[in-house]
Amino acid sequence: MKLLNWLFKRKKTRELGLEELRQKIKEKQEQSTKQLGEQIKQVKQAREEVREALKDLKNPKLADEKDEKVIQRVLSNKNAYVMHTQNLIESLEVPSEAKISELIEFCKNSEEKFEEYSKKTMKNFQTAQYLIGEELVNTAKKLHLLSKEIQQLEKNSKEAERIIRLSEKMKNLLDKIKAKETADKKINNEKTSLKNQENAKKELEESLKKLEESKEFEEYNKKILEKEKKEKEVQRINTQITNLFSPLTKAMKKYAKIALEPELVEKYVEKPLQTLIKDKDLEIMKILKKLDKNLEKLDIKKEKLQKTRQAINNINEEKLTNLQTNRQYLKSKLELIKEELSKSTIQKKIDEKKKEIEAVEARIAEIKRKINEIQQEKKIDIEEEKKEIENELFG
């Protein structure tokens, strides 16, 4: 008969409507909350009863005993037992308006405290029993009752926690059902937004195409290419100048030690390019002539002496003047091109248009994500989740 009743109960719970199931959980939650409150009172009451028992234990009736040492030993152990018990009771105050998780933690800690207390007081209790009866036993009984009430509090707290989780699951299920009912409308709204954003992207791309195909942008790109060409030509001249003076580095370093104009010589050794640019009067030519005359005095190996002289002869005033002039001409042209490019707004317009397109693409991606999310919500198995909640509630 019990099996038939259980099967009938299971069948009945599976037939509960959503509102009935929600109401059942609500009733269970109210019931568990009420039981929890009552159990907290029971724990507090049991705690007070231990306190009252301790009052009697402080002045107990002793069994007849003539040996004063035995009496003192019993009383000493009784006092130790009372002290440990009082300390335990004071540490077992139920937190007021505590969260359920805090109550569970309180119960867990209380169990550990009882175990520690038992180890500390076992010998005291056994010794005190020799002369003390009713008051000691009554205190132990009250302590045992308090322990049981705390265990029941833990059980009730865990049940209340379980029902709260079920209530949250039920709320989530109802939210999903509501979302599923409005899913099609949401999807249509998102699809409309998607179409608007795609049209906006198309318009922006057409606008970008016009900018990129404009005469202004064509001229801008020509200027960019011209700028790059001029920069390469300047770099080529820089390399030529560096290559002219690099074979003379060692000889000029040695010559600087005996030269009348050592500072200029050292500048050409360290920074030949920058020094030649500033050397408008080509003082370097005078230095090179003196260097050529003094080569034999500079302790240069014979095989390098000829190469050094060839490097000196490879440099002449006309060549240096041409390098200076051409470089200056190219640099001035570069500055003009850069100035013209800085005044142009076409590249800025194109960059801004690309940023607008990127922003629209990000919105399109977000809308598609939302549509996919809503479509997934439509796929949820309402009955399966409902059965799961029922099984947890009645199982």
C-alpha positions in Angstrom: 0.0 0.0 0.0 2.9 2.4 0.8 4.4 1.7 -2.6 1.1 2.5 -4.3 0.8 5.7 -2.3 4.3 6.7 -3.3 3.7 6.0 -7.0 0.4 8.0 -6.8 2.2 10.9 -5.1 4.9 10.9 -7.8 2.3 10.8 -10.6 0.3 13.6 -8.9 3.4 15.9 -8.5 4.2 15.5 -12.2 0.8 16.8 -13.1 1.3 20.1 -11.2 0.9 23.2 -13.2 3.6 25.8 -13.1 1.6 28.1 -10.8 0.8 25.2 -8.5 4.5 24.2 -8.4 5.5 27.8 -7.7 2.9 28.0 -4.9 4.1 24.6 -3.4 7.7 25.9 -3.3 6.5 29.2 -1.7 4.6 27.2 1.0 7.6 25.0 1.6 9.8 28.1 1.9 7.4 29.8 4.4 7.3 26.5 6.3 11.1 26.1 6.4 11.5 29.7 7.5 9.0 29.3 10.3 10.7 26.0 11.4 14.1 27.7 11.3 12.9 30.5 13.5 11.3 28.1 16.0 14.5 26.0 16.1 16.6 29.0 16.8 14.3 29.6 19.8 14.8 26.0 20.9 18.6 26.4 20.8 18.4 29.6 22.8 16.1 27.9 25.3 18.4 24.8 25.6 21.3 27.2 26.2 19.5 28.9 29.0 18.6 25.6 30.6 22.3 24.7 30.7 23.0 28.0 32.4 20.3 27.2 35.0 21.8 23.8 35.6 25.2 25.3 36.1 23.8 27.5 38.9 22.8 24.4 40.8 26.1 22.7 40.0 28.1 25.5 41.6 26.7 24.5 45.0 25.9 20.8 44.7 24.9 18.2 47.4 28.0 16.1 48.1 27.8 12.4 49.0 29.2 11.5 52.5 33.0 11.6 52.5 35.3 12.1 55.4 38.6 12.4 53.5 39.1 16.2 53.0 41.6 15.6 50.2 39.0 13.6 48.2 36.4 16.3 48.8 38.8 19.0 47.6 39.8 17.0 44.6 36.2 16.5 43.6 35.3 20.2 44.1 38.4 21.2 42.1 37.4 19.0 39.1 33.8 20.2 39.5 34.9 23.8 39.3 37.0 23.1 36.2 34.0 21.4 34.6 31.8 24.4 35.4 34.4 26.8 34.0 34.8 24.9 30.7 31.0 24.5 30.4 30.5 28.2 31.0 33.1 29.0 28.3 31.4 26.6 25.9 28.0 28.1 26.5 29.2 31.7 26.0 30.8 30.7 22.7 27.5 29.1 21.4 25.5 32.3 21.0 23.3 32.0 17.8 24.0 34.9 15.5 21.0 37.3 15.4 19.4 37.9 12.0 22.0 35.6 10.5 22.1 34.4 6.9 21.4 30.7 6.4 25.0 30.1 5.4 26.1 31.7 8.6 23.8 29.5 10.6 25.2 26.4 8.9 28.7 27.6 9.7 27.7 28.2 13.3 26.4 24.7 13.7 29.5 23.2 12.1 31.7 25.2 14.5 29.5 24.3 17.5 30.0 20.6 16.7 33.8 21.1 16.7 33.6 23.0 20.0 31.5 20.2 21.6 34.2 17.7 20.6 37.0 19.8 22.0 34.9 20.4 25.2 34.3 16.7 25.7 38.1 15.9 25.5 38.8 18.7 28.0 36.1 17.8 30.6 36.0 14.0 30.5 38.4 13.5 33.4 36.8 16.4 35.3 33.3 14.9 34.9 34.4 11.4 35.9 36.2 12.6 39.0 33.3 15.0 40.1 30.9 12.0 39.7 32.5 10.4 42.8 30.6 12.8 45.2 28.2 14.8 42.9 25.2 13.2 41.4 21.9 14.9 40.4 23.3 18.3 39.6 26.2 17.0 37.5 24.0 14.5 35.6 21.3 17.2 35.0 24.0 19.6 33.5 25.2 16.8 31.2 21.7 16.0 30.1 21.0 19.7 29.3 24.3 19.9 27.4 23.3 16.8 25.4 19.9 18.4 24.7 21.6 21.6 23.5 23.9 19.6 21.2 20.8 17.8 19.7 19.0 21.1 19.2 22.0 22.6 17.4 22.1 19.5 15.2 18.4 20.0 14.4 19.2 23.6 13.6 21.8 22.6 11.1 19.3 20.1 9.5 16.6 22.8 9.3 19.1 25.4 7.9 20.2 23.0 5.2 16.6 22.3 4.3 15.8 26.1 4.2 18.9 26.5 1.9 17.7 23.8 -0.4 14.2 25.3 -0.7 15.7 28.7 -1.4 17.8 27.2 -4.3 14.6 25.6 -5.6 12.8 28.9 -5.4 15.6 30.5 -7.4 15.4 27.7 -10.0 11.7 28.2 -10.2 12.1 31.9 -10.7 14.7 31.3 -13.5 12.3 28.8 -15.1 9.5 31.3 -15.1 11.8 34.0 -16.5 12.8 31.6 -19.3 9.2 30.8 -20.1 8.4 34.5 -20.3 11.4 35.1 -22.5 10.4 32.2 -24.7 6.9 33.6 -25.1 8.3 37.0 -26.3 11.2 35.4 -28.2 9.6 35.8 -31.7 8.8 39.4 -31.1 12.3 40.1 -29.8 13.8 38.3 -32.8 11.7 40.3 -35.3 12.7 43.5 -33.5 16.4 42.5 -33.7 16.1 41.6 -37.3 14.7 45.0 -38.1 17.6 46.6 -36.3 20.0 44.3 -38.2 18.5 45.3 -41.5 18.8 49.0 -40.6 22.4 48.6 -39.6 23.3 46.6 -42.7 21.7 49.4 -44.8 23.7 52.0 -42.9 26.9 50.0 -43.5 26.1 49.8 -47.3 25.6 53.6 -47.4 28.9 54.2 -45.5 30.8 51.8 -47.8 29.4 53.6 -50.9 30.5 56.9 -49.3 33.9 55.5 -48.6 34.3 54.3 -52.2 33.5 57.7 -53.5 36.1 59.3 -51.3 38.7 56.7 -52.3 37.9 57.2 -56.0 37.9 61.0 -55.8 40.4 63.2 -57.6 41.4 64.7 -54.3 42.5 61.3 -53.0 44.2 60.5 -56.2 46.3 63.7 -55.8 46.9 62.9 -52.2 48.3 59.4 -53.0 50.5 61.0 -55.7 51.9 63.3 -53.1 52.5 60.4 -50.7 54.4 58.5 -53.4 56.4 61.7 -54.3 57.2 62.1 -50.6 58.5 58.5 -50.3 60.5 59.0 -53.5 62.2 62.2 -52.2 62.9 60.5 -48.8 64.7 57.7 -50.6 66.7 60.1 -52.6 67.7 62.0 -49.5 68.7 58.7 -47.9 70.7 57.8 -51.0 72.7 61.1 -50.7 73.1 60.5 -46.9 74.6 57.1 -47.7 76.9 58.6 -50.3 78.3 61.1 -47.9 78.8 58.5 -45.2 80.6 56.2 -47.6 82.9 59.0 -48.8 84.2 59.6 -45.3 84.0 56.2 -43.7 87.4 55.0 -45.2 89.1 58.0 -43.7 87.9 57.5 -40.1 91.1 56.0 -38.7 93.4 58.4 -40.5 91.4 61.4 -39.4 91.3 60.2 -35.8 95.1 60.1 -35.8 95.3 63.4 -37.6 93.1 65.1 -35.1 95.9 64.7 -32.5 98.3 66.9 -34.5 95.8 69.1 -36.4 95.4 72.9 -35.8 91.6 72.5 -36.1 91.0 69.2 -34.1 87.4 70.0 -33.2 86.2 70.1 -36.8 88.2 67.0 -37.6 86.7 65.1 -34.7 83.2 66.2 -35.8 83.8 64.7 -39.3 85.0 61.5 -37.6 81.9 61.2 -35.3 79.2 62.7 -37.5 80.3 63.2 -41.1 76.8 63.7 -42.5 75.6 66.3 -40.1 79.0 68.1 -40.1 79.1 68.4 -44.0 75.6 69.8 -44.0 76.7 72.6 -41.7 80.1 73.1 -43.4 79.0 75.7 -45.9 82.5 76.9 -46.8 83.8 73.3 -47.2 86.5 73.7 -44.6 86.9 69.9 -45.0 88.8 70.4 -48.3 91.6 72.2 -46.4 91.6 69.5 -43.8 91.8 66.8 -46.5 94.8 68.5 -48.2 96.7 68.7 -44.9 95.7 65.1 -44.1 97.1 64.0 -47.5 100.4 65.8 -46.8 100.8 64.3 -43.3 99.7 60.7 -44.1 103.3 59.4 -43.7 103.5 60.9 -40.2 100.4 59.1 -38.9 101.8 55.6 -38.5 99.5 54.0 -41.1 100.3 50.7 -42.6 101.5 50.7 -46.2 98.7 48.6 -47.5 96.2 51.0 -46.0 98.1 54.2 -46.9 97.3 53.9 -50.6 93.6 53.2 -49.9 93.4 56.2 -47.6 95.0 58.4 -50.3 92.6 57.1 -52.9 89.7 57.9 -50.6 91.0 61.5 -50.1 91.5 62.0 -53.9 87.9 60.6 -54.4 86.6 63.7 -52.5 86.6 67.0 -54.3 84.9 70.4 -53.9 82.5 69.9 -56.8 81.3 66.6 -55.5 80.7 67.8 -52.0 78.9 71.0 -53.3 76.7 68.9 -55.5 75.8 66.6 -52.6 75.0 69.6 -50.3 73.0 71.3 -53.0 71.0 68.3 -54.1 70.3 67.3 -50.5 69.1 70.8 -49.6 66.9 70.9 -52.7 65.3 67.5 -51.9 64.8 68.5 -48.2 63.0 71.7 -49.3 60.8 69.8 -51.7 60.0 67.3 -48.9 59.0 70.1 -46.6 56.6 71.5 -49.3 55.1 68.1 -49.9 54.6 67.5 -46.2 53.0 70.9 -45.8 50.6 70.2 -48.6 49.7 66.7 -47.2 49.1 68.3 -43.7 46.6 70.7 -45.3 44.7 67.9 -47.0 41.6 66.5 -45.2 40.8 63.6 -47.5 42.7 61.0 -45.5 41.1 62.1 -42.3 37.6 61.8 -43.9 38.5 58.3 -45.2 39.8 57.2 -41.7 36.6 58.6 -40.0 34.4 56.8 -42.5 36.3 53.5 -41.8 35.8 54.0 -38.1 32.1 54.5 -38.7 31.9 51.3 -40.7 33.8 49.4 -37.9 31.3 50.8 -35.3 28.4 49.6 -37.5 30.0 46.2 -38.0 30.3 45.9 -34.2 26.6 46.7 -33.7 25.7 44.1 -36.4 27.8 41.5 -34.6 26.1 42.3 -31.3 22.6 42.1 -32.9 23.5 38.7 -34.4 24.7 37.5 -31.0 21.4 38.6 -29.4 19.4 36.8 -32.1 21.3 33.6 -31.6 20.9 33.9 -27.8 17.1 34.4 -28.1 16.9 31.4 -30.5 18.8 29.3 -27.9 16.3 30.4 -25.3 13.5 29.2 -27.5 15.1 25.7 -27.5 14.9 25.2 -23.7 13.0 22.2 -22.5 10.5 23.6 -20.1 9.0 20.3 -19.1 12.5 18.8 -18.4 13.4 21.7 -16.1 10.0 21.6 -14.4 10.4 17.8 -13.8 13.8 18.4 -12.3 12.4 21.0 -9.8 9.5 18.6 -8.9 11.9 15.8 -8.3 14.0 18.0 -6.0 11.0 19.2 -4.2 9.2 15.9 -3.6 12.1 13.5 -4.0 
